[in-house]
Amino acid sequence: MQLRVTFVAAARSTPLLAERFEDDRPLDQAGWDEVQRVVQDLIPLAAAELRYCSPTPRSRATGDALGYTPLVQLALRDCDMGRWRGLTLGEAMAREPEAVDAWLADPHATPHGGESLHEFIARVGGWLDTRPVEDGGRIVAVAEPSVVRAALVYALKAPPSTYWNIDVRPLSTTVVTGRAGRWNLRFDGAPTQPSRA
């Protein structure tokens, strides 16, 4: 049986440049407003047989606001950033510029004392590969944008450096289909009519 896993990126709780590593702050008013604007479009995903979310407050709140009542999955947590937890990228760069450069350049590097990008991608991919096929073909998972990026790199069997070239917007949806070890990225946009010359 082929699975269909739809990732929903959690609503944002801060402006992009103020995002912190392993941010555990709840949704702010702007985040709640974003969810209310898209709820009608995303609520049909609640029909999925299995509904999950990452353990962050904003992922749980996003899933609940969309009516998913998701089950928290620790494997969908953000990358363990060790001593950089709670810092913005700019703050980490100001404190340890060489360490940040090493982390950005080498997917196996752990200068922060946490998890490497390679380990993070493998953990998220391991979660994806172990979804129970017998429980149904449709799954929805609300997760941090970083987790969605990791899932895409894994599903596409892309080099880890690809992670830095994927932009996942809050409340966007990304679909992968397949089964363990054989995933495909799926685009479900509306068909366009050919233009007439």
N, C-alpha and C positions, 0 to 999 in steps of 0.2 A: 504494500500500500504506500502511496505517496502522501507525504505530509505537506501542508501549506502553513507556514509560520509567518504571521504578520507581526512585525515589530512596530510599535508605536513609540516614538521618542517622547519622553516626559516633557511636560510644559516647563518652561524656564522659570527659575526663581530669582535670577539676577541678570543684569545686562551681560552680554557675551564677554567683554573684557574684564568683568568682575567675577567671572566664574572661578571657583576654587577647586583644587584637586580634592576628590572625595567629598564634595559639598553635601552636607546633610541638612541644609536649611529647608524648611517647608516652602510650599508655593507662596509667593507674595500675591498681592491683589492683581497685578498685571498678568501673572500666570493663571489665576482663576478666570480672569476675563478672557484670556486666550482659549482656555478650555471651553468656556460657554459659547464662544464664536464657532467652534468646530464640532460641538457635541452631536449635532444632528447628522453630520457626515461620518463620525466615528462610532456612534452607538451601535450600528448594525454588527460590528465586530464582536459584540457581547454574545452573539450566537455561537461563537467558537466553542468546541467541546472542552477545550482546556484554556484557562486564562491565568497568566502569570505576570509577575512584576519583579523588578529589582527591589532590594530592601530600602532604598532611599525614601525619605518622606515625600519628595515630590513625585516619584514614580508611583508610590502607593496612592497618593492623593489623586493623581491624574487618572489612574485605573479606576478608582472608586467613583470619581466624578463622571466618568464615562459609562458607569453602570456595569463594569466588568467583574467586580468583586474578585480581584486577582489573588492568587496564592503567591506569597513571597518566595523567591528562589535566590538563595545565597550565591549560587554560581553566576547570577546575573549582576552581581555587585560591580561597582566601578573598579578600575585598576588600583591595587594597593600601592599608594604613593609614599609609604614609609614616613620619613620625617618631613616630607613636603606636604603632607595631608593638611588641608585647610588653607594652603597658600595659593595665590594666583600664579600663573606662569611667570608674569613679570616679577613678582616677589621672589620666587625661586631663582630666577635669573640674576636678580640683584644680589642675592646671598651667595649663590654658587654657580657663577656663569659657566665655568668649565664643566661642571657636573651636568648641568642642563644640556650643554652642547653634546656631551657624550651620550646622554640618554636619548636625545633626538636623533643622533646619528647611528646608534647601534641598538637594534631591537632586543639584544640579549643583555644590555647594560642595566644595572640596578644601583646607580650612584646614590639614590635616595634611601636605599635600604629596604625597599619594598619589592614589588613584583615587576619583572621586565615586561616590555610590550609583547614579546614572544609568548611568555607565560600567560599573560592576560588573554591574548587571542586564543591560545590553546584551551584555556579554561572555558571561555564562552563557547568555543566550538565543541568542546566536550559536552556541554549542556545541550547544545543543538543536536548533536549526534545521539543523545540518549533519550530523546523524547519518545514516549510510548506510542508506537504506531497503532496498537490495538485499541487504544482509547478514543480514536477519532482522527479524522484527517485535517481538522482546522484548529490552529493554536494562535492565540494572540498573546504577545508579551510586551508590557510597557517597561521601558528601560531607559537609562541615561543615553544620550546621543553617543557617548564613547563606547558603550556596550554594543549599540547597533553597528557602529563602525567596525568593531572587532568581529562581530558576527559576519559582516559582509566580506571582510578580508578572508576569514576562514572559509566561508561558503564558496568563494570564488577561487580558493587556493592561490591567492595573490601573495606576492612578497609582503612581509610585514611593513615595509616602508610605505606601502599603498595606504595604510591607515591614515597617514598625514594628508592624503589627497582626497579624502572622503568628507563631504560636508553633510551633516545630518541636522536638519532644522527641528526645533521643538514642535511636537505634535504632527510631524510627518510620519508617513507609513512606508515601510519597506517590506516586501514580501520575498521570501525564499521558499522554494518548493523542492521536494525530493525526499531523501532518506539519508541515514548515516553514511557519511563519506561521499555522497553524490548530491550536491545542492546546486540549484540554479536560482539566479536572480530573476524575478518576474516583475514586469511593468504592467499595470492594469489601467493605464490611462484610457480615456475615452477615445474611440477611433476618430480619426479626422477625415473629413470629406476631401477628396482630391479637388484641387483648384481648377477652375475652368479658364482656359487661355482665351 
